[in-house]
Amino acid sequence: MKKNYLLTPGPTPLPPQVCEAMARPIIHHRTPQFQAVLKEVTEGLKLVFQTKNDVFILASSGTGAMEAAVVNLLSPGDSALAIQGGKFGERWTEICQAYGITAEVMDVEWGEAADPSQIEKKLKANPKIKAVFTTLCETSTGVTNDIEAIGKAVKETAAVLVVDAISGLGAIPLSTDAWSCDIVVSGSQKGLMLPPGLGFISVSPKAWKLIESAKSPKYYFDLEAAKKALEKTDTPFTPAINLVVALSEALNMMKADSLENIFLRHKKMAEATRQAMKALGLELFAPTCASDAVTAVKVPAGIDGEKLVKTMRDTYDVTIAGGQAELKGKVFRIAHMGYIEKTDIIAGISCLEKVLQQMGYKFNLGAGVKAAQEVFND
Ligand SMILES: *Cc1c(COP(=O)(O)O)cnc(C)c1O
């Protein structure tokens, strides 16, 4: 018998309510029935984004919402600042480049958080910068950036702040309005407990001003068209109907739970995971700014990191993530976001211990599980 544990930072496991909603007979989208759902989920998303701004649902993965932010805000030849401390920060630069936008890159050491005062300096030095592209949780390194402080720095300037919260939203705190985030993008398959296929994007009044004059080519991701449609509780194109219906189930679960409880649970699971890794003698990749959504851990010397992840998955049905790009084979990542619970974390750590032991790594068997249990028992 096989039982799979999915502990990856996207996709994340699906709650039964979400699976059930995905399996329902499809309804037509130009109907009062679907309009009621669209209205409800748009309001629900605003709660999760903690915003009064417009929030749109796109039929794309999270990257589509990133691309929507770039092409709607900027014109070819415009300057933007991209904060790059991992694979997903790099994506902002790549999207800008694809559209002929000059991305000034602020390189942040992988495993560290961006320094808000550096961003302030960059903006002062180059007043032409129209947008600052950042990442809430840099999933590739397990770092959470201080978006609140970055928001304070950007707010006083003419530039807009754009935040990739694809893996952070619904897992760790993000107050879109209170932190002056002009555009926040997210995706369905991480903290929001859905299959992949939906992108989300919130737009502030300051961002709309820029959008009005932006001239990058766009069609599918035209946010002004999305706005016009949503004013009539509609979408410009066929929405991903069953995903939107499933989103209403996920949002209901989140409302019943409350954001406060959700953030607390993630914090606790992250702490348990970090303590477990330390108890196993393993080193965290981002010890000073560790994310509560995903933990990146250095692969110990003498252990094949890719084989570790593969054995856990293929022999024991526990899927964690390896390292991306330059971190391939050097780190592994355990997600604790969305529909992942304490017992899943215990199962994951227990499996990690089993495989580490088989691979000849020396430690006290059970030490990681014990450390995690102690955090959960607090
Ligand atoms: C997963 C992720 C993405 C990519 O999202 P897709 O849904 O795969 O397009 C971008 N940024 C961050 C921070 C992510 O975690």
The ligand as a MOL file (V3000), in Angstrom:
LIG
                    3D

  0  0  0     0  0            999 V3000
M  V30 BEGIN CTAB
M  V30 COUNTS 15 15 0 0 0
M  V30 BEGIN ATOM
M  V30 1 C 6.1970 28.8090 -6.9150 0
M  V30 2 C 6.7010 30.1900 -6.9970 0
M  V30 3 C 6.6870 30.9070 -8.1970 0
M  V30 4 C 6.2700 30.2930 -9.4940 0
M  V30 5 O 4.9350 30.1070 -9.5630 0
M  V30 6 P 4.2920 29.1820 -10.7160 0
M  V30 7 O 2.9230 28.9800 -10.1420 0
M  V30 8 O 5.1200 27.9550 -10.8150 0
M  V30 9 O 4.2790 29.9730 -11.9450 0
M  V30 10 C 7.1250 32.2110 -8.1900 0
M  V30 11 N 7.5820 32.7910 -7.0670 0
M  V30 12 C 7.6160 32.1340 -5.8990 0
M  V30 13 C 8.1350 32.8260 -4.6980 0
M  V30 14 C 7.1890 30.8120 -5.8290 0
M  V30 15 O 7.2430 30.1560 -4.6660 0
M  V30 END ATOM
M  V30 BEGIN BOND
M  V30 1 1 1 2
M  V30 2 1 2 3
M  V30 3 2 2 14
M  V30 4 1 3 4
M  V30 5 2 3 10
M  V30 6 1 4 5
M  V30 7 1 5 6
M  V30 8 2 6 7
M  V30 9 1 6 8
M  V30 10 1 6 9
M  V30 11 1 10 11
M  V30 12 2 11 12
M  V30 13 1 12 13
M  V30 14 1 12 14
M  V30 15 1 14 15
M  V30 END BOND
M  V30 END CTAB
M  END
